[in-house]
Amino acid sequence: MTDGSPQVYDLKGLKCPLPVLKTRRRLADMAKGAELIVETTDPLAVIDIPHFCSENGHDLVASEKTDTGHRFSIRRG
């Protein structure tokens, strides 16, 4: 998006490793410093997404539990 607001990426219903793979692909197409909100129902995402961010130089700005899963705010590094 060009207005600077974070993109929301709905990955609910997908199981490991798809949330991380799709997040990686989406971030690759974004500008450095852009923010992506990832929503997922995969219980392993709470481990996988933070690990992916630390291994790939992205900032995990926020991680929160939702009624159906988790929401992650990631800033592209």
Number of C-alpha atoms within 10 A of each C-alpha: 10 6 5 9 10 16 15 14 17 14 18 16 13 14 15 12 12 14 24 21 12 15 19 16 10 13 18 12 9 16 12 12 13 17 24 22 19 23 24 24 21 20 13 14 23 18 9 15 21 20 14 17 19 12 9 12 11 19 16 20 13 12 17 11 13 11 6 13 16 19 23 22 19 24 22 21 18
